[in-house]
Amino acid sequence: MGNRAIVAGIDNKEQVYLHWNGGRDSVQAFLRYCELKGYGGFDDSYGKARFCQVVGNFFGGGLSLGVVSNQTGCDDNGVFIVKGWEIVGRKDFAGCEQDEYELKRMLLAINKAQPRAEQLPQAVLTGTEIEPSKLKVGQYVWVMDGESTYTKYEVMGIGCKGWCNGIDTDGVPYVNRYANDGRYDLNPNNFITKPVYRASRPRKK
């Protein structure tokens, strides 16, 4: 008895077997957590290992997690096909889709089960996602400083017409990550160029 599923990459060779929490709502949360940590995709061997680490911490041992090969079916929830950290296909499933766990609550539960030093800031898991073009001076944003590490920075300004080490900074917000003679618009690593960032509320004046 269980709530079983198999999570497989596009190549469908080395797969991860879940004996519990094999519903789509749980599997999507495990995948999303790994994405937020900045791990390589599930189809990467290191990414798949980190997925097992996250899920293993959540289950806490026992026979709830395994590694299998070339399985074409699985009772309860079938086989999830994953590319990167997104579910792109499903095999051997004709049941009723599970929708019991709300994503943010599941992410918080997964995070709590990880070693304290490896937990993500709660604001990253539950905060609002903002496009760089919508960021304002005085807001605080969580910036990934390396795999699985986020640091909170303040938006110090918006780039004017000009270039910084090959980056067109016109209209691009920058944060107080690295100072250069007291300025933050001289280092390209300070500019927020990715599509989505998680930000807190604007600083109160």
Buried (B, 14 or more C-beta within 10 A) or exposed (E): EBBBBBBBBBEBEBBBBBBBBBBBBBBBBBBBBBBBBBBBBBBBEEBBBBBBBBBBBBBEEEEBBEEEEEBEEBBBBBBBBBEBBEBEEBBBBEEEEBEEBEBBEBBBBBBEBBEEEEBBBEBBBEBEEBEBEEBEEEBBBBBBEEEBEBEBBBBBBBBEEEEBEEBEBEEBBBBEBEEEEEEBBBBBBBBBBEEEBBBBEEEEE
